[in-house]
Amino acid sequence: MAHRPRPSRERALRQIERHAFEVGPTLPSRRLTPVEQLLDGTATVVTDIEPVTTALHQMAPAVGEYRLSTR
């Protein structure tokens, strides 16, 4: 390999173009740490409960509003 005192921009771009479509080996999935599991579970709960909270907000009276029961 020849000595190149300075990096060549054109050489780097050609190298990127040459390897742009190569797909490397897939990495095996790693186990989540307990903190990551907690965060993942929390995010799942938040997305699952969002429709319920939206429905509750629609049924609940506005702040400062009093609704008299008609029963």
N, CA, C and O atoms as a Maestro MAE file, in Angstrom:
{
 s_m_m2io_version
 :::
 2.0.0
}

f_m_ct {
 s_m_title
 :::
 protein
 m_atom[284] {
  # First column is atom index #
  i_m_mmod_type
  r_m_x_coord
  r_m_y_coord
  r_m_z_coord
  i_m_residue_number
  s_m_chain_name
  s_m_pdb_residue_name
  s_m_pdb_atom_name
  i_m_atomic_number
  :::
  1 25 0.842 -1.169 0.000 1 A "MET " " N  " 7
  2 3 0.000 0.000 0.000 1 A "MET " " CA " 6
  3 2 0.892 1.238 0.000 1 A "MET " " C  " 6
  4 15 1.856 1.324 0.760 1 A "MET " " O  " 8
  5 25 0.569 2.158 -0.831 2 A "ALA " " N  " 7
  6 3 1.376 3.359 -0.964 2 A "ALA " " CA " 6
  7 2 1.117 4.311 0.197 2 A "ALA " " C  " 6
  8 15 0.023 4.368 0.759 2 A "ALA " " O  " 8
  9 25 2.154 5.046 0.530 3 A "HIS " " N  " 7
  10 3 2.020 6.035 1.596 3 A "HIS " " CA " 6
  11 2 1.286 7.252 1.066 3 A "HIS " " C  " 6
  12 15 1.653 7.807 0.031 3 A "HIS " " O  " 8
  13 25 0.246 7.665 1.782 4 A "ARG " " N  " 7
  14 3 -0.505 8.860 1.382 4 A "ARG " " CA " 6
  15 2 -0.411 9.864 2.526 4 A "ARG " " C  " 6
  16 15 -1.028 9.659 3.571 4 A "ARG " " O  " 8
  17 25 0.346 10.941 2.350 5 A "PRO " " N  " 7
  18 3 0.534 11.882 3.448 5 A "PRO " " CA " 6
  19 2 -0.744 12.599 3.863 5 A "PRO " " C  " 6
  20 15 -0.916 12.941 5.033 5 A "PRO " " O  " 8
  21 25 -1.630 12.823 2.917 6 A "ARG " " N  " 7
  22 3 -2.894 13.494 3.242 6 A "ARG " " CA " 6
  23 2 -4.051 12.662 2.715 6 A "ARG " " C  " 6
  24 15 -3.922 12.020 1.672 6 A "ARG " " O  " 8
  25 25 -5.175 12.660 3.414 7 A "PRO " " N  " 7
  26 3 -6.337 11.930 2.907 7 A "PRO " " CA " 6
  27 2 -6.883 12.580 1.642 7 A "PRO " " C  " 6
  28 15 -6.875 13.804 1.506 7 A "PRO " " O  " 8
  29 25 -7.346 11.765 0.739 8 A "SER " " N  " 7
  30 3 -7.899 12.263 -0.509 8 A "SER " " CA " 6
  31 2 -9.417 12.188 -0.437 8 A "SER " " C  " 6
  32 15 -9.986 11.131 -0.165 8 A "SER " " O  " 8
  33 25 -10.059 13.309 -0.681 9 A "ARG " " N  " 7
  34 3 -11.515 13.365 -0.620 9 A "ARG " " CA " 6
  35 2 -12.128 12.478 -1.700 9 A "ARG " " C  " 6
  36 15 -13.104 11.771 -1.450 9 A "ARG " " O  " 8
  37 25 -11.550 12.517 -2.907 10 A "GLU " " N  " 7
  38 3 -12.073 11.716 -4.013 10 A "GLU " " CA " 6
  39 2 -11.934 10.226 -3.718 10 A "GLU " " C  " 6
  40 15 -12.841 9.446 -4.009 10 A "GLU " " O  " 8
  41 25 -10.811 9.835 -3.144 11 A "ARG " " N  " 7
  42 3 -10.590 8.429 -2.816 11 A "ARG " " CA " 6
  43 2 -11.604 7.969 -1.777 11 A "ARG " " C  " 6
  44 15 -12.138 6.864 -1.876 11 A "ARG " " O  " 8
  45 25 -11.871 8.807 -0.784 12 A "ALA " " N  " 7
  46 3 -12.835 8.452 0.247 12 A "ALA " " CA " 6
  47 2 -14.244 8.325 -0.336 12 A "ALA " " C  " 6
  48 15 -14.978 7.401 0.015 12 A "ALA " " O  " 8
  49 25 -14.626 9.251 -1.227 13 A "LEU " " N  " 7
  50 3 -15.947 9.180 -1.848 13 A "LEU " " CA " 6
  51 2 -16.090 7.930 -2.715 13 A "LEU " " C  " 6
  52 15 -17.146 7.298 -2.714 13 A "LEU " " O  " 8
  53 25 -15.033 7.564 -3.460 14 A "ARG " " N  " 7
  54 3 -15.079 6.342 -4.272 14 A "ARG " " CA " 6
  55 2 -15.238 5.114 -3.383 14 A "ARG " " C  " 6
  56 15 -15.972 4.186 -3.721 14 A "ARG " " O  " 8
  57 25 -14.550 5.114 -2.252 15 A "GLN " " N  " 7
  58 3 -14.644 3.986 -1.336 15 A "GLN " " CA " 6
  59 2 -16.049 3.878 -0.749 15 A "GLN " " C  " 6
  60 15 -16.583 2.778 -0.611 15 A "GLN " " O  " 8
  61 25 -16.643 5.009 -0.406 16 A "ILE " " N  " 7
  62 3 -18.015 5.003 0.122 16 A "ILE " " CA " 6
  63 2 -18.981 4.501 -0.930 16 A "ILE " " C  " 6
  64 15 -19.867 3.702 -0.626 16 A "ILE " " O  " 8
  65 25 -18.826 4.960 -2.174 17 A "GLU " " N  " 7
  66 3 -19.701 4.504 -3.257 17 A "GLU " " CA " 6
  67 2 -19.540 3.010 -3.519 17 A "GLU " " C  " 6
  68 15 -20.511 2.312 -3.812 17 A "GLU " " O  " 8
  69 25 -18.309 2.531 -3.409 18 A "ARG " " N  " 7
  70 3 -18.039 1.115 -3.656 18 A "ARG " " CA " 6
  71 2 -18.723 0.230 -2.624 18 A "ARG " " C  " 6
  72 15 -19.196 -0.860 -2.944 18 A "ARG " " O  " 8
  73 25 -18.773 0.705 -1.385 19 A "HIS " " N  " 7
  74 3 -19.316 -0.118 -0.299 19 A "HIS " " CA " 6
  75 2 -20.704 0.310 0.157 19 A "HIS " " C  " 6
  76 15 -21.200 -0.188 1.167 19 A "HIS " " O  " 8
  77 25 -21.330 1.215 -0.562 20 A "ALA " " N  " 7
  78 3 -22.605 1.764 -0.112 20 A "ALA " " CA " 6
  79 2 -23.718 0.732 -0.075 20 A "ALA " " C  " 6
  80 15 -24.607 0.823 0.772 20 A "ALA " " O  " 8
  81 25 -23.694 -0.250 -0.971 21 A "PHE " " N  " 7
  82 3 -24.805 -1.186 -1.053 21 A "PHE " " CA " 6
  83 2 -24.499 -2.529 -0.404 21 A "PHE " " C  " 6
  84 15 -25.308 -3.453 -0.492 21 A "PHE " " O  " 8
  85 25 -23.357 -2.651 0.239 22 A "GLU " " N  " 7
  86 3 -23.037 -3.900 0.913 22 A "GLU " " CA " 6
  87 2 -23.820 -4.006 2.210 22 A "GLU " " C  " 6
  88 15 -23.986 -3.025 2.934 22 A "GLU " " O  " 8
  89 25 -24.291 -5.197 2.488 23 A "VAL " " N  " 7
  90 3 -25.016 -5.430 3.733 23 A "VAL " " CA " 6
  91 2 -24.139 -6.313 4.600 23 A "VAL " " C  " 6
  92 15 -23.750 -7.409 4.197 23 A "VAL " " O  " 8
  93 25 -23.841 -5.840 5.758 24 A "GLY " " N  " 7
  94 3 -22.989 -6.598 6.662 24 A "GLY " " CA " 6
  95 2 -23.768 -7.666 7.400 24 A "GLY " " C  " 6
  96 15 -24.984 -7.776 7.237 24 A "GLY " " O  " 8
  97 25 -23.077 -8.456 8.210 25 A "PRO " " N  " 7
  98 3 -23.759 -9.498 8.974 25 A "PRO " " CA " 6
  99 2 -24.679 -8.868 10.023 25 A "PRO " " C  " 6
  100 15 -24.366 -7.830 10.605 25 A "PRO " " O  " 8
  101 25 -25.801 -9.513 10.243 26 A "THR " " N  " 7
  102 3 -26.718 -8.999 11.260 26 A "THR " " CA " 6
  103 2 -26.195 -9.348 12.637 26 A "THR " " C  " 6
  104 15 -25.666 -10.436 12.864 26 A "THR " " O  " 8
  105 25 -26.348 -8.426 13.530 27 A "LEU " " N  " 7
  106 3 -25.896 -8.660 14.888 27 A "LEU " " CA " 6
  107 2 -26.969 -9.423 15.659 27 A "LEU " " C  " 6
  108 15 -28.158 -9.147 15.496 27 A "LEU " " O  " 8
  109 25 -26.572 -10.363 16.483 28 A "PRO " " N  " 7
  110 3 -27.583 -11.056 17.279 28 A "PRO " " CA " 6
  111 2 -28.210 -10.079 18.276 28 A "PRO " " C  " 6
  112 15 -27.538 -9.190 18.798 28 A "PRO " " O  " 8
  113 25 -29.478 -10.254 18.523 29 A "SER " " N  " 7
  114 3 -30.145 -9.342 19.452 29 A "SER " " CA " 6
  115 2 -29.597 -9.581 20.858 29 A "SER " " C  " 6
  116 15 -29.419 -10.722 21.285 29 A "SER " " O  " 8
  117 25 -29.342 -8.510 21.547 30 A "ARG " " N  " 7
  118 3 -28.793 -8.643 22.891 30 A "ARG " " CA " 6
  119 2 -29.919 -8.536 23.905 30 A "ARG " " C  " 6
  120 15 -30.963 -7.942 23.638 30 A "ARG " " O  " 8
  121 25 -29.692 -9.108 25.047 31 A "ARG " " N  " 7
  122 3 -30.695 -9.061 26.097 31 A "ARG " " CA " 6
  123 2 -30.744 -7.654 26.667 31 A "ARG " " C  " 6
  124 15 -29.721 -6.983 26.803 31 A "ARG " " O  " 8
  125 25 -31.952 -7.223 26.997 32 A "LEU " " N  " 7
  126 3 -32.122 -5.897 27.566 32 A "LEU " " CA " 6
  127 2 -31.756 -5.918 29.037 32 A "LEU " " C  " 6
  128 15 -32.004 -6.894 29.743 32 A "LEU " " O  " 8
  129 25 -31.166 -4.832 29.481 33 A "THR " " N  " 7
  130 3 -30.875 -4.698 30.900 33 A "THR " " CA " 6
  131 2 -32.192 -4.446 31.637 33 A "THR " " C  " 6
  132 15 -33.182 -4.078 31.004 33 A "THR " " O  " 8
  133 25 -32.226 -4.633 32.942 34 A "PRO " " N  " 7
  134 3 -33.481 -4.385 33.674 34 A "PRO " " CA " 6
  135 2 -34.014 -2.966 33.498 34 A "PRO " " C  " 6
  136 15 -35.228 -2.767 33.446 34 A "PRO " " O  " 8
  137 25 -33.130 -1.986 33.406 35 A "VAL " " N  " 7
  138 3 -33.581 -0.606 33.217 35 A "VAL " " CA " 6
  139 2 -34.207 -0.450 31.836 35 A "VAL " " C  " 6
  140 15 -35.243 0.200 31.697 35 A "VAL " " O  " 8
  141 25 -33.584 -1.045 30.806 36 A "GLU " " N  " 7
  142 3 -34.145 -0.980 29.459 36 A "GLU " " CA " 6
  143 2 -35.490 -1.699 29.391 36 A "GLU " " C  " 6
  144 15 -36.405 -1.243 28.705 36 A "GLU " " O  " 8
  145 25 -35.611 -2.827 30.104 37 A "GLN " " N  " 7
  146 3 -36.888 -3.540 30.151 37 A "GLN " " CA " 6
  147 2 -37.957 -2.675 30.797 37 A "GLN " " C  " 6
  148 15 -39.096 -2.641 30.331 37 A "GLN " " O  " 8
  149 25 -37.599 -1.977 31.864 38 A "LEU " " N  " 7
  150 3 -38.544 -1.103 32.543 38 A "LEU " " CA " 6
  151 2 -38.992 0.030 31.624 38 A "LEU " " C  " 6
  152 15 -40.182 0.334 31.540 38 A "LEU " " O  " 8
  153 25 -38.031 0.656 30.934 39 A "LEU " " N  " 7
  154 3 -38.377 1.746 30.023 39 A "LEU " " CA " 6
  155 2 -39.220 1.255 28.860 39 A "LEU " " C  " 6
  156 15 -40.158 1.937 28.448 39 A "LEU " " O  " 8
  157 25 -38.903 0.082 28.322 40 A "ASP " " N  " 7
  158 3 -39.670 -0.479 27.217 40 A "ASP " " CA " 6
  159 2 -41.089 -0.802 27.666 40 A "ASP " " C  " 6
  160 15 -42.048 -0.537 26.942 40 A "ASP " " O  " 8
  161 25 -41.223 -1.375 28.860 41 A "GLY " " N  " 7
  162 3 -42.544 -1.689 29.396 41 A "GLY " " CA " 6
  163 2 -43.343 -0.429 29.673 41 A "GLY " " C  " 6
  164 15 -44.550 -0.388 29.431 41 A "GLY " " O  " 8
  165 25 -42.679 0.597 30.179 42 A "THR " " N  " 7
  166 3 -43.362 1.865 30.461 42 A "THR " " CA " 6
  167 2 -43.859 2.493 29.165 42 A "THR " " C  " 6
  168 15 -44.977 3.005 29.117 42 A "THR " " O  " 8
  169 25 -43.049 2.461 28.126 43 A "ALA " " N  " 7
  170 3 -43.466 3.026 26.840 43 A "ALA " " CA " 6
  171 2 -44.655 2.257 26.272 43 A "ALA " " C  " 6
  172 15 -45.555 2.850 25.678 43 A "ALA " " O  " 8
  173 25 -44.658 0.947 26.454 44 A "THR " " N  " 7
  174 3 -45.773 0.130 25.977 44 A "THR " " CA " 6
  175 2 -47.047 0.472 26.723 44 A "THR " " C  " 6
  176 15 -48.112 0.587 26.115 44 A "THR " " O  " 8
  177 25 -46.949 0.635 28.033 45 A "VAL " " N  " 7
  178 3 -48.128 0.976 28.833 45 A "VAL " " CA " 6
  179 2 -48.673 2.335 28.419 45 A "VAL " " C  " 6
  180 15 -49.886 2.508 28.299 45 A "VAL " " O  " 8
  181 25 -47.793 3.288 28.204 46 A "VAL " " N  " 7
  182 3 -48.231 4.637 27.822 46 A "VAL " " CA " 6
  183 2 -48.968 4.605 26.494 46 A "VAL " " C  " 6
  184 15 -50.011 5.245 26.360 46 A "VAL " " O  " 8
  185 25 -48.454 3.877 25.510 47 A "THR " " N  " 7
  186 3 -49.123 3.829 24.209 47 A "THR " " CA " 6
  187 2 -50.426 3.042 24.283 47 A "THR " " C  " 6
  188 15 -51.378 3.362 23.570 47 A "THR " " O  " 8
  189 25 -50.488 2.012 25.138 48 A "ASP " " N  " 7
  190 3 -51.711 1.223 25.257 48 A "ASP " " CA " 6
  191 2 -52.814 1.966 26.011 48 A "ASP " " C  " 6
  192 15 -53.994 1.762 25.727 48 A "ASP " " O  " 8
  193 25 -52.452 2.812 26.954 49 A "ILE " " N  " 7
  194 3 -53.442 3.470 27.795 49 A "ILE " " CA " 6
  195 2 -53.912 4.805 27.222 49 A "ILE " " C  " 6
  196 15 -54.869 5.390 27.729 49 A "ILE " " O  " 8
  197 25 -53.258 5.286 26.182 50 A "GLU " " N  " 7
  198 3 -53.608 6.593 25.618 50 A "GLU " " CA " 6
  199 2 -55.071 6.693 25.175 50 A "GLU " " C  " 6
  200 15 -55.709 7.700 25.483 50 A "GLU " " O  " 8
  201 25 -55.646 5.697 24.462 51 A "PRO " " N  " 7
  202 3 -57.068 5.812 24.102 51 A "PRO " " CA " 6
  203 2 -57.981 5.870 25.315 51 A "PRO " " C  " 6
  204 15 -59.007 6.551 25.279 51 A "PRO " " O  " 8
  205 25 -57.633 5.174 26.383 52 A "VAL " " N  " 7
  206 3 -58.450 5.177 27.595 52 A "VAL " " CA " 6
  207 2 -58.429 6.562 28.234 52 A "VAL " " C  " 6
  208 15 -59.472 7.078 28.635 52 A "VAL " " O  " 8
  209 25 -57.258 7.158 28.328 53 A "THR " " N  " 7
  210 3 -57.171 8.490 28.941 53 A "THR " " CA " 6
  211 2 -57.884 9.532 28.098 53 A "THR " " C  " 6
  212 15 -58.463 10.476 28.636 53 A "THR " " O  " 8
  213 25 -57.847 9.370 26.778 54 A "THR " " N  " 7
  214 3 -58.566 10.298 25.908 54 A "THR " " CA " 6
  215 2 -60.065 10.209 26.158 54 A "THR " " C  " 6
  216 15 -60.746 11.232 26.229 54 A "THR " " O  " 8
  217 25 -60.581 8.994 26.291 55 A "ALA " " N  " 7
  218 3 -62.009 8.810 26.558 55 A "ALA " " CA " 6
  219 2 -62.380 9.386 27.921 55 A "ALA " " C  " 6
  220 15 -63.440 9.995 28.069 55 A "ALA " " O  " 8
  221 25 -61.519 9.198 28.913 56 A "LEU " " N  " 7
  222 3 -61.808 9.732 30.249 56 A "LEU " " CA " 6
  223 2 -61.816 11.254 30.252 56 A "LEU " " C  " 6
  224 15 -62.638 11.871 30.928 56 A "LEU " " O  " 8
  225 25 -60.906 11.858 29.500 57 A "HIS " " N  " 7
  226 3 -60.877 13.319 29.420 57 A "HIS " " CA " 6
  227 2 -62.137 13.873 28.762 57 A "HIS " " C  " 6
  228 15 -62.593 14.963 29.108 57 A "HIS " " O  " 8
  229 25 -62.696 13.125 27.818 58 A "GLN " " N  " 7
  230 3 -63.917 13.576 27.154 58 A "GLN " " CA " 6
  231 2 -65.119 13.484 28.096 58 A "GLN " " C  " 6
  232 15 -66.027 14.312 28.028 58 A "GLN " " O  " 8
  233 25 -65.125 12.483 28.969 59 A "MET " " N  " 7
  234 3 -66.257 12.292 29.879 59 A "MET " " CA " 6
  235 2 -66.163 13.192 31.112 59 A "MET " " C  " 6
  236 15 -67.187 13.583 31.672 59 A "MET " " O  " 8
  237 25 -64.975 13.515 31.526 60 A "ALA " " N  " 7
  238 3 -64.779 14.282 32.756 60 A "ALA " " CA " 6
  239 2 -65.189 15.736 32.542 60 A "ALA " " C  " 6
  240 15 -65.015 16.280 31.451 60 A "ALA " " O  " 8
  241 25 -65.733 16.361 33.581 61 A "PRO " " N  " 7
  242 3 -66.086 17.773 33.444 61 A "PRO " " CA " 6
  243 2 -64.827 18.640 33.364 61 A "PRO " " C  " 6
  244 15 -63.756 18.253 33.832 61 A "PRO " " O  " 8
  245 25 -64.981 19.801 32.769 62 A "ALA " " N  " 7
  246 3 -63.858 20.727 32.674 62 A "ALA " " CA " 6
  247 2 -63.494 21.224 34.070 62 A "ALA " " C  " 6
  248 15 -64.295 21.122 34.999 62 A "ALA " " O  " 8
  249 25 -62.309 21.750 34.211 63 A "VAL " " N  " 7
  250 3 -61.856 22.255 35.505 63 A "VAL " " CA " 6
  251 2 -62.754 23.421 35.918 63 A "VAL " " C  " 6
  252 15 -62.959 24.359 35.147 63 A "VAL " " O  " 8
  253 25 -63.282 23.356 37.131 64 A "GLY " " N  " 7
  254 3 -64.137 24.418 37.636 64 A "GLY " " CA " 6
  255 2 -65.604 24.229 37.271 64 A "GLY " " C  " 6
  256 15 -66.449 25.020 37.690 64 A "GLY " " O  " 8
  257 25 -65.920 23.191 36.495 65 A "GLU " " N  " 7
  258 3 -67.307 22.933 36.109 65 A "GLU " " CA " 6
  259 2 -67.903 21.903 37.060 65 A "GLU " " C  " 6
  260 15 -67.265 20.904 37.392 65 A "GLU " " O  " 8
  261 25 -69.126 22.157 37.491 66 A "TYR " " N  " 7
  262 3 -69.808 21.233 38.377 66 A "TYR " " CA " 6
  263 2 -70.994 20.650 37.633 66 A "TYR " " C  " 6
  264 15 -71.804 21.387 37.071 66 A "TYR " " O  " 8
  265 25 -71.099 19.317 37.629 67 A "ARG " " N  " 7
  266 3 -72.225 18.679 36.969 67 A "ARG " " CA " 6
  267 2 -73.110 18.052 38.043 67 A "ARG " " C  " 6
  268 15 -72.654 17.256 38.864 67 A "ARG " " O  " 8
  269 25 -74.356 18.424 38.015 68 A "LEU " " N  " 7
  270 3 -75.328 17.908 38.963 68 A "LEU " " CA " 6
  271 2 -75.873 16.592 38.427 68 A "LEU " " C  " 6
  272 15 -76.298 16.504 37.275 68 A "LEU " " O  " 8
  273 25 -75.854 15.587 39.263 69 A "SER " " N  " 7
  274 3 -76.356 14.295 38.879 69 A "SER " " CA " 6
  275 2 -77.859 14.363 38.654 69 A "SER " " C  " 6
  276 15 -78.565 14.994 39.440 69 A "SER " " O  " 8
  277 25 -78.363 13.733 37.608 70 A "THR " " N  " 7
  278 3 -79.802 13.761 37.313 70 A "THR " " CA " 6
  279 2 -80.499 12.496 37.784 70 A "THR " " C  " 6
  280 15 -81.655 12.282 37.419 70 A "THR " " O  " 8
  281 25 -79.875 11.672 38.554 71 A "ARG " " N  " 7
  282 3 -80.528 10.470 39.052 71 A "ARG " " CA " 6
  283 2 -81.403 10.767 40.215 71 A "ARG " " C  " 6
  284 15 -82.033 9.861 40.761 71 A "ARG " " O  " 8
  :::
 }
 m_bond[283] {
  # First column is bond index #
  i_m_from
  i_m_to
  i_m_order
  :::
  1 1 2 1
  2 2 3 1
  3 3 4 2
  4 3 5 1
  5 5 6 1
  6 6 7 1
  7 7 8 2
  8 7 9 1
  9 9 10 1
  10 10 11 1
  11 11 12 2
  12 11 13 1
  13 13 14 1
  14 14 15 1
  15 15 16 2
  16 15 17 1
  17 17 18 1
  18 18 19 1
  19 19 20 2
  20 19 21 1
  21 21 22 1
  22 22 23 1
  23 23 24 2
  24 23 25 1
  25 25 26 1
  26 26 27 1
  27 27 28 2
  28 27 29 1
  29 29 30 1
  30 30 31 1
  31 31 32 2
  32 31 33 1
  33 33 34 1
  34 34 35 1
  35 35 36 2
  36 35 37 1
  37 37 38 1
  38 38 39 1
  39 39 40 2
  40 39 41 1
  41 41 42 1
  42 42 43 1
  43 43 44 2
  44 43 45 1
  45 45 46 1
  46 46 47 1
  47 47 48 2
  48 47 49 1
  49 49 50 1
  50 50 51 1
  51 51 52 2
  52 51 53 1
  53 53 54 1
  54 54 55 1
  55 55 56 2
  56 55 57 1
  57 57 58 1
  58 58 59 1
  59 59 60 2
  60 59 61 1
  61 61 62 1
  62 62 63 1
  63 63 64 2
  64 63 65 1
  65 65 66 1
  66 66 67 1
  67 67 68 2
  68 67 69 1
  69 69 70 1
  70 70 71 1
  71 71 72 2
  72 71 73 1
  73 73 74 1
  74 74 75 1
  75 75 76 2
  76 75 77 1
  77 77 78 1
  78 78 79 1
  79 79 80 2
  80 79 81 1
  81 81 82 1
  82 82 83 1
  83 83 84 2
  84 83 85 1
  85 85 86 1
  86 86 87 1
  87 87 88 2
  88 87 89 1
  89 89 90 1
  90 90 91 1
  91 91 92 2
  92 91 93 1
  93 93 94 1
  94 94 95 1
  95 95 96 2
  96 95 97 1
  97 97 98 1
  98 98 99 1
  99 99 100 2
  100 99 101 1
  101 101 102 1
  102 102 103 1
  103 103 104 2
  104 103 105 1
  105 105 106 1
  106 106 107 1
  107 107 108 2
  108 107 109 1
  109 109 110 1
  110 110 111 1
  111 111 112 2
  112 111 113 1
  113 113 114 1
  114 114 115 1
  115 115 116 2
  116 115 117 1
  117 117 118 1
  118 118 119 1
  119 119 120 2
  120 119 121 1
  121 121 122 1
  122 122 123 1
  123 123 124 2
  124 123 125 1
  125 125 126 1
  126 126 127 1
  127 127 128 2
  128 127 129 1
  129 129 130 1
  130 130 131 1
  131 131 132 2
  132 131 133 1
  133 133 134 1
  134 134 135 1
  135 135 136 2
  136 135 137 1
  137 137 138 1
  138 138 139 1
  139 139 140 2
  140 139 141 1
  141 141 142 1
  142 142 143 1
  143 143 144 2
  144 143 145 1
  145 145 146 1
  146 146 147 1
  147 147 148 2
  148 147 149 1
  149 149 150 1
  150 150 151 1
  151 151 152 2
  152 151 153 1
  153 153 154 1
  154 154 155 1
  155 155 156 2
  156 155 157 1
  157 157 158 1
  158 158 159 1
  159 159 160 2
  160 159 161 1
  161 161 162 1
  162 162 163 1
  163 163 164 2
  164 163 165 1
  165 165 166 1
  166 166 167 1
  167 167 168 2
  168 167 169 1
  169 169 170 1
  170 170 171 1
  171 171 172 2
  172 171 173 1
  173 173 174 1
  174 174 175 1
  175 175 176 2
  176 175 177 1
  177 177 178 1
  178 178 179 1
  179 179 180 2
  180 179 181 1
  181 181 182 1
  182 182 183 1
  183 183 184 2
  184 183 185 1
  185 185 186 1
  186 186 187 1
  187 187 188 2
  188 187 189 1
  189 189 190 1
  190 190 191 1
  191 191 192 2
  192 191 193 1
  193 193 194 1
  194 194 195 1
  195 195 196 2
  196 195 197 1
  197 197 198 1
  198 198 199 1
  199 199 200 2
  200 199 201 1
  201 201 202 1
  202 202 203 1
  203 203 204 2
  204 203 205 1
  205 205 206 1
  206 206 207 1
  207 207 208 2
  208 207 209 1
  209 209 210 1
  210 210 211 1
  211 211 212 2
  212 211 213 1
  213 213 214 1
  214 214 215 1
  215 215 216 2
  216 215 217 1
  217 217 218 1
  218 218 219 1
  219 219 220 2
  220 219 221 1
  221 221 222 1
  222 222 223 1
  223 223 224 2
  224 223 225 1
  225 225 226 1
  226 226 227 1
  227 227 228 2
  228 227 229 1
  229 229 230 1
  230 230 231 1
  231 231 232 2
  232 231 233 1
  233 233 234 1
  234 234 235 1
  235 235 236 2
  236 235 237 1
  237 237 238 1
  238 238 239 1
  239 239 240 2
  240 239 241 1
  241 241 242 1
  242 242 243 1
  243 243 244 2
  244 243 245 1
  245 245 246 1
  246 246 247 1
  247 247 248 2
  248 247 249 1
  249 249 250 1
  250 250 251 1
  251 251 252 2
  252 251 253 1
  253 253 254 1
  254 254 255 1
  255 255 256 2
  256 255 257 1
  257 257 258 1
  258 258 259 1
  259 259 260 2
  260 259 261 1
  261 261 262 1
  262 262 263 1
  263 263 264 2
  264 263 265 1
  265 265 266 1
  266 266 267 1
  267 267 268 2
  268 267 269 1
  269 269 270 1
  270 270 271 1
  271 271 272 2
  272 271 273 1
  273 273 274 1
  274 274 275 1
  275 275 276 2
  276 275 277 1
  277 277 278 1
  278 278 279 1
  279 279 280 2
  280 279 281 1
  281 281 282 1
  282 282 283 1
  283 283 284 2
  :::
 }
}
